[in-house]
Each structure stands twice: as C-alpha cells, then as structure tokens.
Amino acid sequence: MSTSKLFAAIIALGALAACETVQGAGQDISTAGQTISAESQAVQDDL
C-alpha cells in the first residue's frame, strides 16, 4: 500500500470515529434536554 493510500485510510477512519463521537454526544445532549423539560413540566404542574 502506498503512503498516500495509507494516509487517506487513516484520515477516513478518523472522520468516521469523529462522526460516531459527535452522534453520541448529540444523543446525550438530547436526553439531558428531555429530562430537563420533563422536570420543568413537573414543577409547573405543581404550581
């Protein structure tokens, strides 16, 4: 395998790993937002 192909493969794998990390972070943030919304709704219902 030539150096340029190896470099391209490493870059592609890095990009795929970054996408997976961003997707996971987005899911975590979404879950946190849903929890906050549910808790604020519970507080409003109690008022």
Phi, psi and omega in degrees: 000133181285163182298320181292323177292320178296317179297318179296321179295319179295318178297317180297317179295321177297319179295319179296319179295320179295320179297318180296320180294316180294320179297316179297319178295320178298321178294319178297317180295320179297317179297318178297319179296320178295321179295317179297318179297317180295318180293319180292326176295321178297320178294317179296323179295326181286338182283000000 
